[in-house]
Amino acid sequence: MKDDTHVLLAHSGSQSSLALLHLVWTGLQETTHKRHFFDISVVYIDGGHSRFYKH
């Protein structure tokens, strides 16, 4: 991935999504040894209340 890449991160509110967000955020911090240089945006996706979701 190039340094100027913009990444869209989907977040569902689950613990696994939160863990992924934490790992990516940690990798972007200035104090991280192997720091990543890209921009992120986070979009929240609520899959449980969609009118298209069938139970």
PDB file of N, H, CA, C and O in Angstrom:
ATOM      1  N   MET A   1       0.844  -1.168   0.000  1.00  0.00           N
ATOM      2  CA  MET A   1       0.000   0.000   0.000  1.00  0.00           C
ATOM      3  C   MET A   1       0.895   1.238   0.000  1.00  0.00           C
ATOM      4  O   MET A   1       1.847   1.326   0.775  1.00  0.00           O
ATOM      5  N   LYS A   2       0.587   2.171  -0.855  1.00  0.00           N
ATOM      6  H   LYS A   2      -0.187   2.099  -1.485  1.00  0.00           H
ATOM      7  CA  LYS A   2       1.364   3.407  -0.920  1.00  0.00           C
ATOM      8  C   LYS A   2       1.053   4.298   0.279  1.00  0.00           C
ATOM      9  O   LYS A   2      -0.013   4.204   0.886  1.00  0.00           O
ATOM     10  N   ASP A   3       2.003   5.158   0.602  1.00  0.00           N
ATOM     11  H   ASP A   3       2.869   5.235   0.108  1.00  0.00           H
ATOM     12  CA  ASP A   3       1.853   6.026   1.771  1.00  0.00           C
ATOM     13  C   ASP A   3       0.682   6.994   1.672  1.00  0.00           C
ATOM     14  O   ASP A   3       0.131   7.384   2.701  1.00  0.00           O
ATOM     15  N   ASP A   4       0.292   7.388   0.486  1.00  0.00           N
ATOM     16  H   ASP A   4       0.740   7.071  -0.350  1.00  0.00           H
ATOM     17  CA  ASP A   4      -0.779   8.382   0.344  1.00  0.00           C
ATOM     18  C   ASP A   4      -2.150   7.744   0.113  1.00  0.00           C
ATOM     19  O   ASP A   4      -3.076   8.418  -0.337  1.00  0.00           O
ATOM     20  N   THR A   5      -2.287   6.463   0.415  1.00  0.00           N
ATOM     21  H   THR A   5      -1.534   5.915   0.781  1.00  0.00           H
ATOM     22  CA  THR A   5      -3.540   5.746   0.223  1.00  0.00           C
ATOM     23  C   THR A   5      -4.560   6.161   1.282  1.00  0.00           C
ATOM     24  O   THR A   5      -4.208   6.423   2.432  1.00  0.00           O
ATOM     25  N   HIS A   6      -5.821   6.216   0.878  1.00  0.00           N
ATOM     26  H   HIS A   6      -6.107   6.004  -0.056  1.00  0.00           H
ATOM     27  CA  HIS A   6      -6.913   6.485   1.810  1.00  0.00           C
ATOM     28  C   HIS A   6      -7.689   5.184   1.994  1.00  0.00           C
ATOM     29  O   HIS A   6      -8.111   4.568   1.015  1.00  0.00           O
ATOM     30  N   VAL A   7      -7.878   4.766   3.240  1.00  0.00           N
ATOM     31  H   VAL A   7      -7.536   5.266   4.036  1.00  0.00           H
ATOM     32  CA  VAL A   7      -8.515   3.491   3.557  1.00  0.00           C
ATOM     33  C   VAL A   7      -9.864   3.747   4.217  1.00  0.00           C
ATOM     34  O   VAL A   7      -9.972   4.560   5.136  1.00  0.00           O
ATOM     35  N   LEU A   8     -10.889   3.050   3.742  1.00  0.00           N
ATOM     36  H   LEU A   8     -10.802   2.390   2.996  1.00  0.00           H
ATOM     37  CA  LEU A   8     -12.210   3.105   4.360  1.00  0.00           C
ATOM     38  C   LEU A   8     -12.370   1.849   5.202  1.00  0.00           C
ATOM     39  O   LEU A   8     -12.333   0.736   4.677  1.00  0.00           O
ATOM     40  N   LEU A   9     -12.547   2.024   6.498  1.00  0.00           N
ATOM     41  H   LEU A   9     -12.577   2.928   6.925  1.00  0.00           H
ATOM     42  CA  LEU A   9     -12.645   0.916   7.439  1.00  0.00           C
ATOM     43  C   LEU A   9     -14.090   0.788   7.897  1.00  0.00           C
ATOM     44  O   LEU A   9     -14.646   1.724   8.472  1.00  0.00           O
ATOM     45  N   ALA A  10     -14.703  -0.371   7.644  1.00  0.00           N
ATOM     46  H   ALA A  10     -14.251  -1.131   7.177  1.00  0.00           H
ATOM     47  CA  ALA A  10     -16.081  -0.620   8.071  1.00  0.00           C
ATOM     48  C   ALA A  10     -16.078  -1.079   9.520  1.00  0.00           C
ATOM     49  O   ALA A  10     -15.277  -1.931   9.906  1.00  0.00           O
ATOM     50  N   HIS A  11     -16.974  -0.515  10.320  1.00  0.00           N
ATOM     51  H   HIS A  11     -17.625   0.177  10.006  1.00  0.00           H
ATOM     52  CA  HIS A  11     -17.044  -0.823  11.754  1.00  0.00           C
ATOM     53  C   HIS A  11     -18.485  -1.168  12.103  1.00  0.00           C
ATOM     54  O   HIS A  11     -19.395  -0.367  11.887  1.00  0.00           O
ATOM     55  N   SER A  12     -18.688  -2.373  12.647  1.00  0.00           N
ATOM     56  H   SER A  12     -17.950  -3.024  12.822  1.00  0.00           H
ATOM     57  CA  SER A  12     -20.047  -2.824  12.963  1.00  0.00           C
ATOM     58  C   SER A  12     -20.427  -2.619  14.421  1.00  0.00           C
ATOM     59  O   SER A  12     -21.585  -2.807  14.792  1.00  0.00           O
ATOM     60  N   GLY A  13     -19.463  -2.237  15.247  1.00  0.00           N
ATOM     61  H   GLY A  13     -18.522  -2.085  14.945  1.00  0.00           H
ATOM     62  CA  GLY A  13     -19.732  -2.086  16.666  1.00  0.00           C
ATOM     63  C   GLY A  13     -19.379  -3.326  17.467  1.00  0.00           C
ATOM     64  O   GLY A  13     -19.438  -3.308  18.696  1.00  0.00           O
ATOM     65  N   SER A  14     -19.013  -4.405  16.782  1.00  0.00           N
ATOM     66  H   SER A  14     -18.965  -4.419  15.784  1.00  0.00           H
ATOM     67  CA  SER A  14     -18.642  -5.635  17.487  1.00  0.00           C
ATOM     68  C   SER A  14     -17.235  -5.506  18.071  1.00  0.00           C
ATOM     69  O   SER A  14     -16.489  -4.583  17.743  1.00  0.00           O
ATOM     70  N   GLN A  15     -16.897  -6.445  18.935  1.00  0.00           N
ATOM     71  H   GLN A  15     -17.503  -7.195  19.202  1.00  0.00           H
ATOM     72  CA  GLN A  15     -15.575  -6.412  19.551  1.00  0.00           C
ATOM     73  C   GLN A  15     -14.477  -6.633  18.522  1.00  0.00           C
ATOM     74  O   GLN A  15     -13.398  -6.051  18.640  1.00  0.00           O
ATOM     75  N   SER A  16     -14.731  -7.468  17.510  1.00  0.00           N
ATOM     76  H   SER A  16     -15.607  -7.941  17.414  1.00  0.00           H
ATOM     77  CA  SER A  16     -13.708  -7.701  16.487  1.00  0.00           C
ATOM     78  C   SER A  16     -13.488  -6.455  15.636  1.00  0.00           C
ATOM     79  O   SER A  16     -12.353  -6.165  15.256  1.00  0.00           O
ATOM     80  N   SER A  17     -14.546  -5.716  15.331  1.00  0.00           N
ATOM     81  H   SER A  17     -15.468  -5.951  15.639  1.00  0.00           H
ATOM     82  CA  SER A  17     -14.392  -4.461  14.591  1.00  0.00           C
ATOM     83  C   SER A  17     -13.640  -3.432  15.418  1.00  0.00           C
ATOM     84  O   SER A  17     -12.813  -2.687  14.893  1.00  0.00           O
ATOM     85  N   LEU A  18     -13.926  -3.395  16.700  1.00  0.00           N
ATOM     86  H   LEU A  18     -14.598  -4.001  17.127  1.00  0.00           H
ATOM     87  CA  LEU A  18     -13.232  -2.471  17.590  1.00  0.00           C
ATOM     88  C   LEU A  18     -11.753  -2.830  17.701  1.00  0.00           C
ATOM     89  O   LEU A  18     -10.900  -1.944  17.750  1.00  0.00           O
ATOM     90  N   ALA A  19     -11.448  -4.128  17.739  1.00  0.00           N
ATOM     91  H   ALA A  19     -12.141  -4.847  17.698  1.00  0.00           H
ATOM     92  CA  ALA A  19     -10.052  -4.571  17.793  1.00  0.00           C
ATOM     93  C   ALA A  19      -9.308  -4.169  16.524  1.00  0.00           C
ATOM     94  O   ALA A  19      -8.171  -3.704  16.592  1.00  0.00           O
ATOM     95  N   LEU A  20      -9.946  -4.347  15.366  1.00  0.00           N
ATOM     96  H   LEU A  20     -10.870  -4.724  15.311  1.00  0.00           H
ATOM     97  CA  LEU A  20      -9.321  -3.948  14.105  1.00  0.00           C
ATOM     98  C   LEU A  20      -9.074  -2.447  14.074  1.00  0.00           C
ATOM     99  O   LEU A  20      -7.999  -2.004  13.672  1.00  0.00           O
ATOM    100  N   LEU A  21     -10.055  -1.665  14.493  1.00  0.00           N
ATOM    101  H   LEU A  21     -10.929  -2.025  14.820  1.00  0.00           H
ATOM    102  CA  LEU A  21      -9.903  -0.216  14.538  1.00  0.00           C
ATOM    103  C   LEU A  21      -8.753   0.176  15.463  1.00  0.00           C
ATOM    104  O   LEU A  21      -7.976   1.075  15.140  1.00  0.00           O
ATOM    105  N   HIS A  22      -8.644  -0.487  16.598  1.00  0.00           N
ATOM    106  H   HIS A  22      -9.275  -1.217  16.860  1.00  0.00           H
ATOM    107  CA  HIS A  22      -7.557  -0.211  17.543  1.00  0.00           C
ATOM    108  C   HIS A  22      -6.199  -0.542  16.923  1.00  0.00           C
ATOM    109  O   HIS A  22      -5.253   0.233  17.063  1.00  0.00           O
ATOM    110  N   LEU A  23      -6.093  -1.682  16.241  1.00  0.00           N
ATOM    111  H   LEU A  23      -6.862  -2.311  16.128  1.00  0.00           H
ATOM    112  CA  LEU A  23      -4.827  -2.068  15.615  1.00  0.00           C
ATOM    113  C   LEU A  23      -4.407  -1.079  14.530  1.00  0.00           C
ATOM    114  O   LEU A  23      -3.238  -0.701  14.445  1.00  0.00           O
ATOM    115  N   VAL A  24      -5.360  -0.664  13.705  1.00  0.00           N
ATOM    116  H   VAL A  24      -6.309  -0.971  13.773  1.00  0.00           H
ATOM    117  CA  VAL A  24      -5.047   0.308  12.650  1.00  0.00           C
ATOM    118  C   VAL A  24      -4.657   1.641  13.277  1.00  0.00           C
ATOM    119  O   VAL A  24      -3.673   2.254  12.861  1.00  0.00           O
ATOM    120  N   TRP A  25      -5.410   2.094  14.266  1.00  0.00           N
ATOM    121  H   TRP A  25      -6.209   1.596  14.604  1.00  0.00           H
ATOM    122  CA  TRP A  25      -5.121   3.369  14.936  1.00  0.00           C
ATOM    123  C   TRP A  25      -3.738   3.345  15.577  1.00  0.00           C
ATOM    124  O   TRP A  25      -2.990   4.318  15.486  1.00  0.00           O
ATOM    125  N   THR A  26      -3.400   2.229  16.227  1.00  0.00           N
ATOM    126  H   THR A  26      -4.008   1.438  16.301  1.00  0.00           H
ATOM    127  CA  THR A  26      -2.090   2.084  16.857  1.00  0.00           C
ATOM    128  C   THR A  26      -0.980   2.170  15.820  1.00  0.00           C
ATOM    129  O   THR A  26       0.065   2.769  16.074  1.00  0.00           O
ATOM    130  N   GLY A  27      -1.199   1.575  14.655  1.00  0.00           N
ATOM    131  H   GLY A  27      -2.048   1.088  14.448  1.00  0.00           H
ATOM    132  CA  GLY A  27      -0.201   1.611  13.589  1.00  0.00           C
ATOM    133  C   GLY A  27       0.015   2.987  12.997  1.00  0.00           C
ATOM    134  O   GLY A  27       1.021   3.220  12.327  1.00  0.00           O
ATOM    135  N   LEU A  28      -0.909   3.904  13.231  1.00  0.00           N
ATOM    136  H   LEU A  28      -1.726   3.715  13.776  1.00  0.00           H
ATOM    137  CA  LEU A  28      -0.793   5.262  12.693  1.00  0.00           C
ATOM    138  C   LEU A  28      -0.156   6.243  13.672  1.00  0.00           C
ATOM    139  O   LEU A  28       0.142   7.377  13.298  1.00  0.00           O
ATOM    140  N   GLN A  29       0.054   5.830  14.906  1.00  0.00           N
ATOM    141  H   GLN A  29      -0.188   4.909  15.210  1.00  0.00           H
ATOM    142  CA  GLN A  29       0.600   6.727  15.924  1.00  0.00           C
ATOM    143  C   GLN A  29       2.084   7.002  15.699  1.00  0.00           C
ATOM    144  O   GLN A  29       2.815   6.139  15.211  1.00  0.00           O
ATOM    145  N   GLU A  30       2.516   8.188  16.051  1.00  0.00           N
ATOM    146  H   GLU A  30       1.923   8.888  16.447  1.00  0.00           H
ATOM    147  CA  GLU A  30       3.909   8.603  15.857  1.00  0.00           C
ATOM    148  C   GLU A  30       4.888   7.779  16.674  1.00  0.00           C
ATOM    149  O   GLU A  30       6.054   7.664  16.297  1.00  0.00           O
ATOM    150  N   THR A  31       4.447   7.206  17.777  1.00  0.00           N
ATOM    151  H   THR A  31       3.500   7.300  18.083  1.00  0.00           H
ATOM    152  CA  THR A  31       5.343   6.438  18.644  1.00  0.00           C
ATOM    153  C   THR A  31       5.488   4.979  18.210  1.00  0.00           C
ATOM    154  O   THR A  31       6.274   4.239  18.803  1.00  0.00           O
ATOM    155  N   THR A  32       4.748   4.557  17.193  1.00  0.00           N
ATOM    156  H   THR A  32       4.110   5.158  16.712  1.00  0.00           H
ATOM    157  CA  THR A  32       4.812   3.176  16.714  1.00  0.00           C
ATOM    158  C   THR A  32       6.098   2.957  15.933  1.00  0.00           C
ATOM    159  O   THR A  32       6.482   3.788  15.110  1.00  0.00           O
ATOM    160  N   HIS A  33       6.767   1.824  16.194  1.00  0.00           N
ATOM    161  H   HIS A  33       6.455   1.148  16.862  1.00  0.00           H
ATOM    162  CA  HIS A  33       8.058   1.525  15.555  1.00  0.00           C
ATOM    163  C   HIS A  33       7.936   1.451  14.029  1.00  0.00           C
ATOM    164  O   HIS A  33       8.677   2.132  13.321  1.00  0.00           O
ATOM    165  N   LYS A  34       7.019   0.642  13.522  1.00  0.00           N
ATOM    166  H   LYS A  34       6.417   0.089  14.097  1.00  0.00           H
ATOM    167  CA  LYS A  34       6.810   0.526  12.072  1.00  0.00           C
ATOM    168  C   LYS A  34       5.500   1.234  11.730  1.00  0.00           C
ATOM    169  O   LYS A  34       4.474   0.601  11.484  1.00  0.00           O
ATOM    170  N   ARG A  35       5.565   2.529  11.724  1.00  0.00           N
ATOM    171  H   ARG A  35       6.399   3.043  11.925  1.00  0.00           H
ATOM    172  CA  ARG A  35       4.381   3.361  11.538  1.00  0.00           C
ATOM    173  C   ARG A  35       3.875   3.298  10.104  1.00  0.00           C
ATOM    174  O   ARG A  35       4.661   3.286   9.157  1.00  0.00           O
ATOM    175  N   HIS A  36       2.559   3.259   9.956  1.00  0.00           N
ATOM    176  H   HIS A  36       1.920   3.269  10.725  1.00  0.00           H
ATOM    177  CA  HIS A  36       1.918   3.315   8.646  1.00  0.00           C
ATOM    178  C   HIS A  36       1.644   4.776   8.299  1.00  0.00           C
ATOM    179  O   HIS A  36       1.411   5.600   9.183  1.00  0.00           O
ATOM    180  N   PHE A  37       1.674   5.082   7.023  1.00  0.00           N
ATOM    181  H   PHE A  37       1.863   4.413   6.305  1.00  0.00           H
ATOM    182  CA  PHE A  37       1.426   6.448   6.566  1.00  0.00           C
ATOM    183  C   PHE A  37       0.294   6.449   5.550  1.00  0.00           C
ATOM    184  O   PHE A  37       0.527   6.574   4.348  1.00  0.00           O
ATOM    185  N   PHE A  38      -0.920   6.311   6.036  1.00  0.00           N
ATOM    186  H   PHE A  38      -1.109   6.210   7.012  1.00  0.00           H
ATOM    187  CA  PHE A  38      -2.085   6.428   5.170  1.00  0.00           C
ATOM    188  C   PHE A  38      -3.215   7.035   5.983  1.00  0.00           C
ATOM    189  O   PHE A  38      -3.183   7.034   7.214  1.00  0.00           O
ATOM    190  N   ASP A  39      -4.200   7.544   5.291  1.00  0.00           N
ATOM    191  H   ASP A  39      -4.227   7.545   4.292  1.00  0.00           H
ATOM    192  CA  ASP A  39      -5.357   8.157   5.947  1.00  0.00           C
ATOM    193  C   ASP A  39      -6.467   7.126   6.071  1.00  0.00           C
ATOM    194  O   ASP A  39      -6.621   6.262   5.208  1.00  0.00           O
ATOM    195  N   ILE A  40      -7.238   7.219   7.148  1.00  0.00           N
ATOM    196  H   ILE A  40      -7.112   7.921   7.849  1.00  0.00           H
ATOM    197  CA  ILE A  40      -8.378   6.320   7.303  1.00  0.00           C
ATOM    198  C   ILE A  40      -9.652   7.115   7.538  1.00  0.00           C
ATOM    199  O   ILE A  40      -9.647   8.203   8.113  1.00  0.00           O
ATOM    200  N   SER A  41     -10.727   6.532   7.074  1.00  0.00           N
ATOM    201  H   SER A  41     -10.731   5.647   6.607  1.00  0.00           H
ATOM    202  CA  SER A  41     -12.073   6.977   7.408  1.00  0.00           C
ATOM    203  C   SER A  41     -12.799   5.753   7.925  1.00  0.00           C
ATOM    204  O   SER A  41     -12.558   4.638   7.462  1.00  0.00           O
ATOM    205  N   VAL A  42     -13.680   5.955   8.878  1.00  0.00           N
ATOM    206  H   VAL A  42     -13.875   6.860   9.255  1.00  0.00           H
ATOM    207  CA  VAL A  42     -14.427   4.844   9.461  1.00  0.00           C
ATOM    208  C   VAL A  42     -15.902   5.049   9.160  1.00  0.00           C
ATOM    209  O   VAL A  42     -16.445   6.134   9.368  1.00  0.00           O
ATOM    210  N   VAL A  43     -16.543   3.999   8.670  1.00  0.00           N
ATOM    211  H   VAL A  43     -16.102   3.117   8.502  1.00  0.00           H
ATOM    212  CA  VAL A  43     -17.977   4.037   8.427  1.00  0.00           C
ATOM    213  C   VAL A  43     -18.621   2.988   9.332  1.00  0.00           C
ATOM    214  O   VAL A  43     -18.184   1.838   9.381  1.00  0.00           O
ATOM    215  N   TYR A  44     -19.660   3.403  10.043  1.00  0.00           N
ATOM    216  H   TYR A  44     -20.015   4.337  10.003  1.00  0.00           H
ATOM    217  CA  TYR A  44     -20.382   2.491  10.931  1.00  0.00           C
ATOM    218  C   TYR A  44     -21.490   1.816  10.142  1.00  0.00           C
ATOM    219  O   TYR A  44     -22.306   2.484   9.506  1.00  0.00           O
ATOM    220  N   ILE A  45     -21.518   0.491  10.185  1.00  0.00           N
ATOM    221  H   ILE A  45     -20.856  -0.052  10.702  1.00  0.00           H
ATOM    222  CA  ILE A  45     -22.535  -0.284   9.480  1.00  0.00           C
ATOM    223  C   ILE A  45     -23.351  -1.057  10.511  1.00  0.00           C
ATOM    224  O   ILE A  45     -22.819  -1.916  11.214  1.00  0.00           O
ATOM    225  N   ASP A  46     -24.630  -0.752  10.599  1.00  0.00           N
ATOM    226  H   ASP A  46     -25.062  -0.053  10.028  1.00  0.00           H
ATOM    227  CA  ASP A  46     -25.526  -1.441  11.523  1.00  0.00           C
ATOM    228  C   ASP A  46     -26.291  -2.498  10.741  1.00  0.00           C
ATOM    229  O   ASP A  46     -27.320  -2.198  10.135  1.00  0.00           O
ATOM    230  N   GLY A  47     -25.804  -3.720  10.748  1.00  0.00           N
ATOM    231  H   GLY A  47     -24.968  -3.963  11.241  1.00  0.00           H
ATOM    232  CA  GLY A  47     -26.416  -4.799   9.991  1.00  0.00           C
ATOM    233  C   GLY A  47     -27.659  -5.381  10.625  1.00  0.00           C
ATOM    234  O   GLY A  47     -28.378  -6.134   9.968  1.00  0.00           O
ATOM    235  N   GLY A  48     -27.937  -5.065  11.859  1.00  0.00           N
ATOM    236  H   GLY A  48     -27.353  -4.453  12.392  1.00  0.00           H
ATOM    237  CA  GLY A  48     -29.073  -5.651  12.551  1.00  0.00           C
ATOM    238  C   GLY A  48     -30.390  -4.937  12.344  1.00  0.00           C
ATOM    239  O   GLY A  48     -31.436  -5.484  12.695  1.00  0.00           O
ATOM    240  N   HIS A  49     -30.381  -3.751  11.794  1.00  0.00           N
ATOM    241  H   HIS A  49     -29.531  -3.307  11.508  1.00  0.00           H
ATOM    242  CA  HIS A  49     -31.610  -2.977  11.652  1.00  0.00           C
ATOM    243  C   HIS A  49     -31.889  -2.581  10.215  1.00  0.00           C
ATOM    244  O   HIS A  49     -32.571  -1.589   9.956  1.00  0.00           O
ATOM    245  N   SER A  50     -31.365  -3.352   9.289  1.00  0.00           N
ATOM    246  H   SER A  50     -30.811  -4.158   9.499  1.00  0.00           H
ATOM    247  CA  SER A  50     -31.587  -3.055   7.879  1.00  0.00           C
ATOM    248  C   SER A  50     -32.940  -3.607   7.437  1.00  0.00           C
ATOM    249  O   SER A  50     -33.328  -4.698   7.854  1.00  0.00           O
ATOM    250  N   ARG A  51     -33.639  -2.886   6.624  1.00  0.00           N
ATOM    251  H   ARG A  51     -33.324  -1.999   6.285  1.00  0.00           H
ATOM    252  CA  ARG A  51     -34.928  -3.382   6.131  1.00  0.00           C
ATOM    253  C   ARG A  51     -34.733  -4.530   5.147  1.00  0.00           C
ATOM    254  O   ARG A  51     -35.686  -5.238   4.821  1.00  0.00           O
ATOM    255  N   PHE A  52     -33.501  -4.718   4.674  1.00  0.00           N
ATOM    256  H   PHE A  52     -32.727  -4.143   4.939  1.00  0.00           H
ATOM    257  CA  PHE A  52     -33.212  -5.804   3.750  1.00  0.00           C
ATOM    258  C   PHE A  52     -32.756  -7.065   4.469  1.00  0.00           C
ATOM    259  O   PHE A  52     -32.578  -8.108   3.840  1.00  0.00           O
ATOM    260  N   TYR A  53     -32.565  -6.979   5.772  1.00  0.00           N
ATOM    261  H   TYR A  53     -32.709  -6.132   6.283  1.00  0.00           H
ATOM    262  CA  TYR A  53     -32.069  -8.110   6.559  1.00  0.00           C
ATOM    263  C   TYR A  53     -33.227  -9.035   6.898  1.00  0.00           C
ATOM    264  O   TYR A  53     -34.219  -8.607   7.489  1.00  0.00           O
ATOM    265  N   LYS A  54     -33.100 -10.306   6.524  1.00  0.00           N
ATOM    266  H   LYS A  54     -32.295 -10.654   6.044  1.00  0.00           H
ATOM    267  CA  LYS A  54     -34.139 -11.304   6.804  1.00  0.00           C
ATOM    268  C   LYS A  54     -33.716 -12.147   7.995  1.00  0.00           C
ATOM    269  O   LYS A  54     -32.584 -12.628   8.041  1.00  0.00           O
ATOM    270  N   HIS A  55     -34.600 -12.329   8.948  1.00  0.00           N
ATOM    271  H   HIS A  55     -35.519 -11.938   8.911  1.00  0.00           H
ATOM    272  CA  HIS A  55     -34.309 -13.160  10.127  1.00  0.00           C
ATOM    273  C   HIS A  55     -34.605 -14.605   9.829  1.00  0.00           C
ATOM    274  O   HIS A  55     -34.426 -15.463  10.693  1.00  0.00           O
TER     275      HIS A  55
END
